[in-house]
Amino acid sequence: MHSSMLAKTLETLRMYWRAEHLATVEQRRAQRALILGACALTLQCLAWSIFFALNGMWLVMLAIVLLQAFATVSFGLQARHRAGGLGALMFVAMVGVISLMALIFDAPTEQASRSIHLFLLPLAVAAYMAFRESRAGFSVGLAVLSLSLFLMLEILPWAPFPELVLPDSLRVFGKWMNGGAAMLLFILLLHVLHSDAKLHADVDHELQQALRKHEFVLYFQPQLDQRMHVTGAEVLLRWQHPQHGLLMPSVFIHHAERNGLMAPLGQWVLEQACLQLKKWQKDPVMAQLELAVNVSQTQFRHDSFTADVLRAVQQHGIEPRRLELELTETLMALNMDDLQHKMQLLERSGLRFSLDDFGTGFSSLHWLRQLPLHTLKIDRSFVSDLPHDNNSAAIVKTLLGLAQSMELKVVAEGIEQDAQQAFLMEHGCPRFQGYLYSKPLPLQEFVSFVRKHNLSASLQTSPEGITSGTAQVKSPVTAP
């Protein structure tokens, strides 16, 4: 028994590692480079501070200890905790300390050139790596700052305090030591950048092959009504990688967005949704389900979007009202005239629309009134704090009242506790989704799950009387 439990635990850990491998390998490389850089600077600063302390140069030692502290904390904090603003502030402070030390203690002479400023070169690369996920231009700005200060110190021979400049005999030795350490760090960080670029290229190629080889699969997470009958499911995209196993969308979505695969991938999800609806038409238990396909910005902006949707519906011969297109609030930041035109055109053909993650993005009551929506999804960020957080409770009650007054359906997602379900039921939420009921299931397991919960109801009612549900197909953009 214990061996069986151990085997299951090891298998779970193995699958988790596979799923996160591609997503974390780039981050781990950057982290290791930053941590190694912090260690290298710390060791060198420690050695120099001991040397200056033994020679009675306490002011220089204090400056070096300060540099050591900034280097260790800034590199380490950014590598381990990704504390954007604080890490950037400490990075700028470290660049300033290096520049001041180079200006005050390391002014160039005929016997010894300046060398401390060489550390600004690897710092420029480190800034680009550490902050490239921040807002646009931020990492480039920090890199340009480091390189500009390097160029200024390389050209400028000025010494504001000549009496504090270190002896040439010491600085000749330090030139070799500083230069060697700075270049080693520079080469290490360039190697990491090269490895990351190669990883991106490999994943992009694998994604293109995966789409051609049909390696993507759909998983279904059930949704239930207040009677605990399954009314549908949210369908999540997965990549069945031949080497790394089942991969989550977070592993590959940003690669698909960058290399232009989002539109064809979204169209594939749409085709699979229509195909599944067609297969379920003759099944008395599954026939009343509605599938909602999440639409990405890239896919929606495509000129042929409406034609592609209508062609898929007509080609598979499904009822348009069984297909629901799920939009995210980020779409409302685009051209609203184009958004409204396309939605109205498709709605006139019988298709329906839902708004995902409502309350977290760009939507307003004005556009909520103007757009032809049928369903609102309450974001998990509001549900997770129920019922104890008063602010979340007030927001959820307001959203439920708003949806009811506008005659919109509501689905609360991310439910994991009985207390959350009880609160939502008490305030009239009609549909629920979350790990409290089931994890995402492959197709056959989902069908078995539905039959187990709904077979008795389907036998007691005619096909026309079966409760209509919503099974939502997530595109990779918003799938967790």
C-alpha angles and dihedrals in degrees: 000000000000091000090052091051091047091050091051091048092050091048091051091051091047093052091046091053091049093050094050099036099094092040095052104035092080092046092048092052092052091046093051092049092050093046091048089049091051091049093048093050092044094052093047093046090048092052093048093045091053090048094051093043091055089051093049096248095137097162092055090045091053092051091050092048088052090051090048092053094049092046095050097043097041096046094040096045094049093046099046106029105020090222094176106192098032092044091050092050092052090045091056090047091052091050088051093050092050091048093049092048091050091048098045107031103023108047110157122254135178091268100042131025124211115276112162090079090064088083088069089073097063088038090060090054091044091052092053091049098043099045104031091107090057125090117311116286095011097106091042090051093054091047092050090049091054094046093046092053090047091053092046093051092045092055102031113082094181120129113194092194109031092178090063096052110116120245116274092236090060095041094053089059091042091052091064093043096046093042094051094047093046093050092048090054091045092053092046093053093045088053090054091051090050092049091050092050090051091049091052091050092049094049092047090053092047091050091054090049092046092056091051094045094046095240094150119097136184126236123197126218110196125238120205137196128224091278089056091246116142110252096176142302145257107242116215127200119238134179115225096208114198093223107024100038124222111004127197121231091251087069098058111013098092089050091052091049092051098047098044099253097121095089097050091041091051090048090052090054090050092051091049091050092053092045091052092049089053092051091050095050093093095041110096092205098046102029096092096055121115120213119213118199117205111230121213124216091247093052095045093050091054112111093229096048098109092042091050092051095048092045092053092050094048095042093056095039097231130151107263092221089064090065118075122187111214117210129193123222091247088073088067090067089066130075101316094196091057091044093051094045094052093044093051092047093053094041090056086057090057102262122133134219134215130189115226126208091010114197098026103082144027104316123123134189088252094062092037086061095044101046122078097242126162104179138035122201116208107223119244091236089072095041097049094068096047134155101004101051109080095201094053091045092052092048093049093048090049092050092049091050092047093051092048093051091049092045093241127149117241133211120186111206133196097040111165105153136058090231091059091051092047092052093049093047091049091056096046105262106162102198137037139194133178149093090293087078105026145329118243109292134203114250100267094045090049092052089051090049091053093047091050093053102033108030094094091050093048091051092051096050136048119251087259091056099050112115110258115235141189122237108185124209111209118211115216093261098076103014112118 
